[in-house]
Amino acid sequence: MAPDTPRKSSDVRIRFGHPWRLMQETRALTLLILGHVIVFLLSIGHDEIVAEMVADGWIFARYAEQIELLFGLVLFVCWGALTVRLVTMLQRARTGDCICPRCNQRCGDPE
């Protein structure tokens, strides 16, 4: 077909990536890992972030230490919530709940 030939909309099917990457569990796990990375990076630089906020005049210098502690506490709580969610997701996917592709039985059951 020539590039300028009109096509019917039903002829074009665009697929981004691999379909298995778009499963709900895969997306949830990817977002959890991304959340862990973001919280980790914020926790590395949270004191510099607060220092920049003081320098820009967003917060008073006398409250900088309290804001830094509060920011660290919020990041700690976020990290804990992400970890709890990740652990519950991995517990649901443990090997005792899977189906063997060869024998079509539950994994770990004798054949």
Sequence and secondary structure as in RCSB ss.txt:
>XXXX:A:sequence
MAPDTPRKSSDVRIRFGHPWRLMQETRALTLLILGHVIVFLLSIGHDEIVAEMVADGWIFARYAEQIELLFGLVL
FVCWGALTVRLVTMLQRARTGDCICPRCNQRCGDPE
>XXXX:A:secstr
  TTS   TTT     S GGGGSHHHHHHHHHHHHHHHHHHHHHSHHHHHHHHHHHTSS GGGHHHHHHHHHHHH
HHHHHHHHHHHHHHHHHTSGGG B TTT SBTTS  
